[in-house]
């Protein structure tokens, strides 16, 4: 509930919304991950401060692996690749474009065992 509340109440200002839910306390790692995922689904990576991005763990399955996987998934479903994080501190997203939420992506193929 806290992650959703933070997203809904501050959907236009992701960095402020994320900071707001983290100040609420509790399981901040989970709450921050969920709220950040909501903001990412709406705004892409453009709202992320580059210094946050650079501080992420980058081992075998870290930051670069996640970014590479995201680009590959975009290619599979015919979406443009995500935009990189901004280099200015506290970057907020540009105006949301309809193309950011293209609903025409094909459904993934299901295996016979599903």
Backbone as numpy.savetxt, mean C-alpha at the origin, in Angstrom:
# Nx Ny Nz CAx CAy CAz Cx Cy Cz
-10.79 -3.06 13.94 -11.59 -1.84 13.94 -10.75 -0.57 13.94
-9.62 -0.55 14.66 -8.80 0.66 14.74 -8.19 0.99 13.38
-7.69 -0.03 12.69 -7.08 0.20 11.37 -8.11 0.74 10.39
-9.29 0.17 10.40 -10.35 0.63 9.50 -10.78 2.05 9.87
-10.91 2.32 11.16 -11.27 3.66 11.62 -10.23 4.68 11.16
-8.96 4.36 11.31 -7.91 5.28 10.88 -7.95 5.54 9.39
-8.24 4.51 8.62 -8.30 4.66 7.17 -9.52 5.49 6.77
-10.68 5.14 7.30 -11.91 5.84 6.91 -11.88 7.30 7.35
-11.35 7.56 8.53 -11.37 8.93 9.04 -10.31 9.82 8.41
-9.28 9.22 7.81 -8.20 10.04 7.24 -7.75 9.52 5.88
-8.68 9.08 5.07 -8.34 8.45 3.80 -7.62 9.39 2.84
-7.77 10.69 2.99 -7.12 11.64 2.09 -5.71 12.02 2.54
-5.35 11.70 3.77 -4.03 12.04 4.31 -3.41 10.80 4.94
-2.88 9.89 4.12 -2.39 8.61 4.61 -1.33 8.69 5.69
-0.35 9.57 5.56 0.70 9.61 6.58 0.12 10.04 7.92
-0.79 10.98 7.89 -1.46 11.42 9.12 -2.33 10.29 9.69
-3.04 9.59 8.82 -3.89 8.49 9.26 -3.09 7.36 9.89
-1.98 7.03 9.29 -1.14 5.96 9.84 -0.56 6.36 11.20
-0.09 7.57 11.30 0.44 8.05 12.58 -0.66 8.05 13.64
-1.87 8.41 13.24 -3.00 8.48 14.15 -3.32 7.10 14.75
-3.36 6.06 13.92 -3.69 4.73 14.45 -2.55 4.17 15.29
-1.33 4.50 14.95 -0.20 4.00 15.73 -0.16 4.62 17.13
-0.62 5.86 17.24 -0.69 6.49 18.56 -1.77 5.87 19.43
-2.71 5.15 18.84 -3.79 4.53 19.61 -3.27 3.40 20.50
-2.10 2.86 20.16 -1.51 1.79 20.96 -2.07 0.43 20.59
-1.87 -0.52 21.48 -2.31 -1.89 21.20 -1.29 -2.61 20.33
-1.76 -3.46 19.48 -0.90 -4.23 18.57 -0.56 -3.35 17.37
0.36 -2.41 17.58 0.64 -1.40 16.56 1.23 -1.99 15.28
1.95 -3.10 15.38 2.51 -3.70 14.16 1.39 -4.18 13.24
0.41 -4.87 13.79 -0.71 -5.37 12.99 -1.60 -4.24 12.52
-1.91 -3.33 13.43 -2.78 -2.21 13.08 -2.14 -1.36 11.99
-0.85 -1.08 12.13 -0.14 -0.29 11.12 -0.08 -1.00 9.78
0.14 -2.31 9.80 0.20 -3.07 8.54 -1.15 -3.05 7.84
-2.22 -3.26 8.59 -3.56 -3.25 7.98 -3.92 -1.87 7.44
-3.71 -0.85 8.25 -4.04 0.50 7.82 -3.18 0.90 6.62
-1.90 0.57 6.65 -1.02 0.86 5.52 -1.46 0.13 4.26
-1.95 -1.09 4.41 -2.45 -1.84 3.25 -3.69 -1.17 2.67
-4.57 -0.67 3.54 -5.76 0.04 3.05 -5.34 1.28 2.26
-4.42 2.06 2.83 -3.95 3.26 2.13 -3.26 2.89 0.82
-2.47 1.83 0.85 -1.79 1.39 -0.37 -2.76 0.94 -1.45
-3.83 0.27 -1.04 -4.84 -0.17 -2.02 -5.52 1.03 -2.67
-5.71 2.09 -1.92 -6.36 3.29 -2.47 -5.40 4.18 -3.24
-4.21 4.42 -2.68 -3.30 5.42 -3.23 -2.06 4.85 -3.92
-1.83 3.56 -3.85 -0.59 3.00 -4.37 0.56 3.38 -3.45
1.78 3.28 -3.96 2.96 3.58 -3.13 3.31 5.05 -3.12
2.61 5.86 -3.91 3.00 7.26 -4.05 2.90 8.05 -2.74
2.13 7.59 -1.78 1.98 8.33 -0.52 3.11 8.05 0.46
3.89 7.00 0.21 4.95 6.62 1.14 6.12 7.60 1.09
6.62 7.93 2.23 7.82 8.74 2.33 9.00 7.84 1.96
9.87 8.29 1.08 10.99 7.46 0.63 11.85 6.98 1.80
12.03 7.79 2.83 12.87 7.36 3.95 12.23 6.17 4.68
10.90 6.10 4.71 10.24 4.92 5.28 10.57 3.70 4.45
10.47 3.85 3.14 10.73 2.76 2.20 12.15 2.24 2.37
13.10 3.15 2.46 14.50 2.76 2.55 14.84 2.08 3.87
14.04 2.28 4.90 14.30 1.67 6.20 13.71 0.26 6.32
12.90 -0.16 5.34 12.32 -1.50 5.40 13.39 -2.57 5.28
13.19 -3.67 5.96 14.10 -4.82 5.87 14.21 -5.22 4.40
15.42 -5.57 3.98 15.63 -5.88 2.58 16.45 -7.14 2.39
16.11 -8.18 3.14 16.78 -9.46 2.98 16.26 -10.21 1.77
16.41 -11.51 1.77 16.00 -12.34 0.64 14.56 -12.10 0.23
13.65 -12.00 1.18 12.24 -11.77 0.87 11.77 -10.45 1.48
12.59 -9.43 1.36 12.30 -8.13 1.94 11.71 -7.15 0.94
12.08 -5.89 1.12 11.52 -4.77 0.37 11.61 -4.95 -1.14
12.79 -5.25 -1.67 12.94 -5.38 -3.13 12.17 -6.56 -3.68
12.12 -7.65 -2.92 11.35 -8.82 -3.34 9.86 -8.47 -3.43
9.36 -7.75 -2.42 7.95 -7.36 -2.43 7.64 -6.43 -3.61
8.53 -5.49 -3.89 8.32 -4.57 -5.01 8.36 -5.32 -6.34
9.29 -6.24 -6.48 9.39 -7.03 -7.71 8.13 -7.88 -7.90
7.65 -8.50 -6.83 6.45 -9.32 -6.89 5.24 -8.48 -7.28
5.14 -7.27 -6.71 4.03 -6.37 -7.06 4.05 -6.02 -8.54
5.24 -5.73 -9.08 5.34 -5.41 -10.51 4.95 -6.60 -11.37
5.36 -7.80 -10.96 5.00 -9.01 -11.71 3.50 -9.25 -11.68
2.87 -9.05 -10.53 1.42 -9.22 -10.44 0.69 -8.20 -11.31
1.19 -6.97 -11.34 0.59 -5.96 -12.22 0.67 -6.40 -13.67
1.80 -6.94 -14.06 1.97 -7.38 -15.44 1.02 -8.53 -15.77
0.85 -9.47 -14.85 -0.04 -10.61 -15.07 -1.47 -10.14 -15.30
-1.90 -9.14 -14.53 -3.28 -8.69 -14.61 -3.46 -7.45 -15.48
-2.42 -7.05 -16.20 -2.53 -5.96 -17.15 -2.68 -4.58 -16.54
-2.16 -4.38 -15.33 -2.22 -3.07 -14.67 -0.89 -2.36 -14.83
-0.90 -1.03 -14.81 0.38 -0.33 -14.82 1.13 -0.61 -13.52
2.46 -0.61 -13.56 3.22 -0.89 -12.33 2.99 0.21 -11.30
3.13 -0.14 -10.01 2.94 0.87 -8.96 3.98 1.96 -9.06
3.59 3.16 -8.66 4.54 4.27 -8.66 5.46 4.15 -7.45
6.70 4.59 -7.59 7.66 4.47 -6.48 7.32 5.46 -5.37
7.81 5.21 -4.16 7.60 6.16 -3.06 8.19 7.52 -3.41
7.61 8.56 -2.84 8.07 9.93 -3.05 9.35 10.19 -2.29
10.17 11.11 -2.78 11.40 11.43 -2.08 11.26 12.59 -1.12
10.15 13.28 -1.14 9.99 14.38 -0.19 9.34 13.88 1.09
9.73 14.42 2.23 9.16 13.98 3.51 7.67 14.26 3.58
6.93 13.32 4.16 5.50 13.51 4.37 4.69 13.60 3.11
5.16 12.97 2.03 4.46 13.08 0.75 3.04 12.56 0.86
2.12 13.30 0.31 0.73 12.86 0.25 0.43 12.49 -1.20
-0.58 11.68 -1.44 -0.85 11.20 -2.78 -1.36 12.30 -3.71
-1.08 12.08 -4.98 -1.66 12.94 -5.99 -3.14 12.57 -6.09
-3.88 13.32 -6.87 -5.29 13.02 -7.05 -5.46 11.60 -7.55
-6.40 10.87 -6.99 -6.65 9.48 -7.37 -7.22 9.44 -8.78
-6.73 8.50 -9.58 -7.20 8.35 -10.96 -8.05 7.10 -11.07
-9.05 7.13 -11.95 -9.88 5.94 -12.15 -9.04 4.75 -12.60
-7.95 5.01 -13.33 -7.11 3.91 -13.81 -6.40 3.19 -12.67
-6.32 3.84 -11.48 -5.69 3.19 -10.33 -6.51 2.03 -9.81
-7.78 2.01 -10.14 -8.69 0.98 -9.63 -9.41 0.28 -10.77
-8.70 -0.06 -11.79 -9.30 -0.70 -12.95 -9.96 -2.01 -12.54
-11.25 -2.11 -12.74 -11.99 -3.30 -12.33 -12.04 -4.35 -13.44
-11.39 -4.10 -14.57 -11.49 -5.02 -15.70 -10.43 -6.12 -15.69
-9.68 -6.24 -14.63 -8.64 -7.28 -14.56 -9.29 -8.66 -14.57
-8.71 -9.60 -15.30 -9.28 -10.93 -15.33 -9.15 -11.62 -13.99
-10.08 -12.52 -13.71 -9.99 -13.32 -12.50 -8.82 -14.29 -12.63
-8.11 -14.57 -11.54 -7.02 -15.55 -11.62 -7.58 -16.93 -11.92
-6.80 -17.70 -12.65 -7.23 -19.06 -12.96 -7.23 -19.91 -11.70
-8.24 -20.73 -11.55 -8.31 -21.62 -10.39 -7.81 -22.99 -10.76
-7.09 -23.57 -9.82 -6.62 -24.93 -10.03 -7.76 -25.91 -9.79
-7.67 -27.08 -10.37 -8.72 -28.09 -10.24 -8.94 -28.48 -8.79
-7.94 -28.37 -7.93 -8.07 -28.76 -6.54 -8.83 -27.74 -5.70
-9.13 -26.56 -6.24 -9.81 -25.52 -5.47 -11.31 -25.68 -5.53
